[in-house]
Amino acid sequence: MNVNKSLLYRYYHEHCNEEEKQAVEEWLLKSGTFSGNRSAGDSEDAKHRMWKQIHKRTIGGERRRRYVEMVACLLLLFSAGIISWNRFNRLPPESAYVVIDNTRSNLLAQQHIGNLLLSESANSGLRYVDNKNCLLYTNSLIINNQKGEDIWVYLKTSSEKGSGMIRFLCRRKRTYVAGFITEHRESGNRKYLYSQQSAPVPEAIATGINSQLDAAKINAKYNGYTTIII
């Protein structure tokens, strides 16, 4: 006969038949919980002591084992979560950075800066604005950090003298796409980051560069995420 928790409870409350009683007492003797038979005349104190031993060796022991297993699983999950959180949210040191300046000229071929792979799309078709006194075309810069670690990137915003840079965190396993506009005037040329353009550009230019950025994002075919810097 299978001595389970339900049968032990019935035995303790004297609700089992003789066959069940005999099976429980044989099981208790084998387990070393008590020696001798419990009769109806046993004192309540002895009865409680016996039940305490039964609970400790059976039900209570099983509960403790399950509790220990649950605590161990929770600690394991907590540790894994801390490690993942630290890995993703830990910022690289300020000394870990690269400077990218493609405003002076276009990248004619792919090139590496540290573990970053840089490439630049071909120029879009020229468009006349300002009564043909100004020519504009667009292209996009792709920054691929598939093989490196997290790093700070300083990206030059314009070819104009004294122009600034934007800084962003270039995460590992990610690709970043930045759109640029090149402007040809009689007074000279200027290339600048689309997101830093304060004055409105012609709608056709804005539509064209947004389409170009989307195409660069879709066609990059890199694993991980692609972020458009605009």
FIRO-734253 format. One line per 2 residues: number of its first residue (from 1); for each residue x, y, z of C-alpha. Coordinates in Angstrom, 1 decimal, always signed. Example, Ala and Ser with C-alpha at 12.3 -4.5 7.8 and 13.67 -1.06 7.14 Angstrom:
2
1) +12.3:-4.5:+7.8; +13.7:-1.1:+7.1
END
This chain:
230
1) +0.0:+0.0:+0.0; +1.2:+3.4:-0.9
3) +1.8:+5.5:+2.3; +1.1:+9.1:+1.2
5) +0.3:+12.4:+2.9; -3.4:+11.8:+2.8
7) -3.1:+8.4:+4.5; -0.7:+9.8:+7.1
9) -3.3:+12.5:+7.9; -6.1:+9.9:+8.3
11) -3.8:+7.8:+10.5; -3.1:+10.7:+12.8
13) -6.8:+11.5:+13.1; -7.7:+7.8:+13.5
15) -9.8:+7.8:+10.4; -8.1:+4.8:+8.7
17) -9.0:+1.1:+8.7; -6.9:-1.7:+10.2
19) -5.2:-2.5:+7.0; -4.2:+1.1:+6.4
21) -3.2:+1.5:+10.1; -0.9:-1.6:+9.8
23) +0.6:-0.3:+6.5; +1.4:+3.1:+8.1
25) +2.9:+1.6:+11.2; +5.1:-0.8:+9.2
27) +6.2:+2.1:+7.1; +7.0:+4.2:+10.2
29) +9.0:+1.4:+11.8; +11.0:+1.0:+8.6
31) +11.7:+4.7:+8.4; +12.7:+4.9:+12.1
33) +10.1:+7.5:+13.0; +9.0:+5.6:+16.0
35) +9.2:+2.1:+17.5; +6.1:+0.3:+18.7
37) +2.4:+0.6:+17.9; +0.3:+3.7:+18.7
39) -2.8:+2.7:+20.5; -5.9:+4.8:+21.2
41) -4.7:+5.1:+24.8; -1.5:+6.9:+24.0
43) -1.1:+10.3:+25.5; -1.7:+13.4:+23.4
45) +1.9:+14.5:+24.1; +3.3:+11.3:+22.6
47) +0.8:+11.6:+19.8; +2.0:+15.1:+18.9
49) +5.7:+14.0:+19.2; +5.1:+11.2:+16.8
51) +3.2:+13.4:+14.4; +6.1:+15.9:+14.6
53) +8.5:+13.2:+13.6; +6.3:+12.1:+10.7
55) +5.9:+15.6:+9.4; +9.7:+16.2:+9.7
57) +10.6:+13.1:+7.8; +7.9:+13.3:+5.2
59) +5.8:+16.3:+4.5; +8.0:+18.9:+6.1
61) +11.1:+17.5:+4.4; +9.5:+17.6:+1.0
63) +8.4:+21.2:+1.6; +11.9:+22.2:+2.7
65) +13.4:+20.5:-0.4; +10.9:+22.4:-2.7
67) +11.6:+25.7:-0.9; +15.4:+25.2:-1.3
69) +14.9:+24.4:-5.0; +12.7:+27.5:-5.5
71) +15.2:+29.8:-3.7; +18.0:+28.4:-5.8
73) +16.1:+29.0:-9.1; +15.2:+32.5:-8.0
75) +18.9:+33.3:-7.2; +20.0:+31.8:-10.5
77) +17.4:+34.0:-12.4; +18.4:+37.0:-10.4
79) +22.1:+36.6:-11.1; +21.5:+36.0:-14.8
81) +19.3:+39.2:-14.9; +22.0:+41.2:-13.2
83) +24.7:+40.0:-15.6; +22.5:+40.8:-18.6
85) +21.5:+44.2:-17.3; +25.1:+45.2:-16.6
87) +26.2:+44.0:-20.0; +23.6:+46.0:-21.8
89) +23.5:+49.1:-19.7; +27.1:+49.5:-18.7
91) +28.6:+52.4:-20.5; +32.1:+52.3:-22.1
93) +34.7:+54.6:-20.6; +35.0:+58.1:-22.0
95) +38.4:+57.1:-23.4; +36.7:+54.5:-25.7
97) +35.7:+56.7:-28.7; +36.3:+57.3:-32.4
99) +35.9:+60.4:-34.5; +34.2:+60.2:-37.9
101) +34.4:+63.1:-40.4; +33.1:+62.3:-43.8
103) +32.1:+65.9:-44.5; +35.2:+66.8:-46.4
105) +34.8:+64.1:-49.0; +32.9:+60.9:-49.6
107) +34.2:+57.5:-48.6; +35.0:+55.9:-52.0
109) +35.4:+52.5:-50.5; +34.6:+50.7:-47.2
111) +37.1:+51.4:-44.5; +37.6:+50.4:-40.9
113) +38.0:+52.7:-37.9; +38.9:+50.3:-35.1
115) +36.2:+47.6:-35.2; +33.7:+49.9:-37.0
117) +33.1:+49.3:-40.7; +32.2:+52.5:-42.5
119) +30.6:+52.8:-46.0; +28.8:+55.6:-47.8
121) +26.1:+55.3:-50.4; +26.4:+56.9:-53.9
123) +25.2:+60.5:-54.3; +21.6:+61.0:-55.3
125) +20.7:+62.9:-58.5; +21.5:+66.6:-58.4
127) +18.6:+68.9:-57.7; +18.4:+72.6:-58.5
129) +17.1:+75.0:-55.9; +17.2:+78.8:-55.5
131) +16.7:+79.5:-59.2; +19.5:+77.2:-60.1
133) +22.0:+79.1:-58.0; +22.4:+76.1:-55.7
135) +22.7:+72.4:-56.4; +21.9:+69.7:-53.8
137) +22.3:+66.0:-53.6; +22.1:+63.5:-50.7
139) +23.7:+60.3:-49.6; +23.9:+58.2:-46.4
141) +26.7:+57.0:-44.1; +26.5:+53.5:-42.7
143) +28.3:+52.7:-39.5; +28.4:+49.0:-38.8
145) +29.4:+47.8:-35.3; +28.8:+44.1:-35.8
147) +32.2:+42.9:-34.5; +33.2:+45.5:-31.9
149) +32.2:+46.4:-28.4; +30.1:+49.4:-27.3
151) +31.9:+52.6:-28.1; +31.3:+56.4:-28.2
153) +31.2:+57.9:-31.7; +31.8:+61.6:-32.4
155) +30.3:+62.4:-35.8; +31.1:+65.7:-37.6
157) +27.9:+67.6:-38.4; +29.2:+69.9:-41.2
159) +32.1:+70.8:-43.4; +31.9:+74.4:-42.3
161) +34.8:+75.7:-40.2; +34.0:+75.6:-36.5
163) +31.1:+73.3:-36.9; +30.5:+70.9:-34.0
165) +30.0:+67.2:-33.5; +27.2:+65.0:-32.2
167) +28.1:+62.1:-29.8; +26.1:+58.9:-29.6
169) +26.7:+55.5:-28.1; +27.4:+53.0:-30.8
171) +26.2:+49.7:-29.4; +27.6:+46.3:-30.4
173) +25.7:+44.2:-32.9; +24.0:+47.4:-34.3
175) +24.2:+49.4:-37.5; +23.7:+53.1:-37.7
177) +22.7:+55.2:-40.8; +23.2:+58.9:-41.0
179) +21.9:+61.1:-43.9; +23.9:+63.9:-45.4
181) +23.2:+66.8:-47.8; +25.8:+68.3:-50.0
183) +25.2:+71.8:-51.2; +27.0:+73.4:-54.2
185) +27.0:+77.2:-54.5; +29.2:+79.6:-56.3
187) +30.7:+80.7:-53.0; +31.7:+77.1:-52.2
189) +30.5:+73.7:-51.2; +29.0:+72.5:-47.9
191) +28.2:+69.1:-46.6; +26.1:+68.7:-43.5
193) +24.2:+66.2:-41.4; +20.5:+66.2:-42.3
195) +19.4:+66.1:-38.7; +21.4:+69.2:-37.9
197) +19.8:+71.3:-40.7; +17.9:+74.1:-39.0
199) +16.4:+75.8:-42.1; +13.8:+73.8:-44.1
201) +15.0:+72.0:-47.2; +12.9:+71.5:-50.3
203) +10.3:+68.9:-49.9; +11.7:+66.8:-52.7
205) +15.1:+66.7:-50.9; +13.6:+65.8:-47.6
207) +11.5:+63.0:-49.2; +14.4:+61.8:-51.2
209) +16.8:+61.5:-48.2; +14.2:+59.9:-46.0
211) +13.6:+57.3:-48.7; +17.3:+56.8:-49.1
213) +17.8:+56.3:-45.3; +15.0:+53.8:-45.2
215) +16.5:+51.9:-48.2; +19.9:+51.9:-46.5
217) +18.4:+50.5:-43.4; +16.4:+47.8:-45.2
219) +19.2:+46.8:-47.6; +22.0:+46.7:-45.0
221) +21.3:+43.0:-44.4; +23.2:+43.1:-41.1
223) +22.2:+41.1:-38.0; +20.9:+43.0:-35.1
225) +19.3:+46.4:-35.1; +19.6:+49.4:-37.4
227) +19.1:+52.9:-36.2; +18.6:+56.0:-38.3
229) +20.3:+59.1:-37.0; +17.9:+61.9:-38.0
END
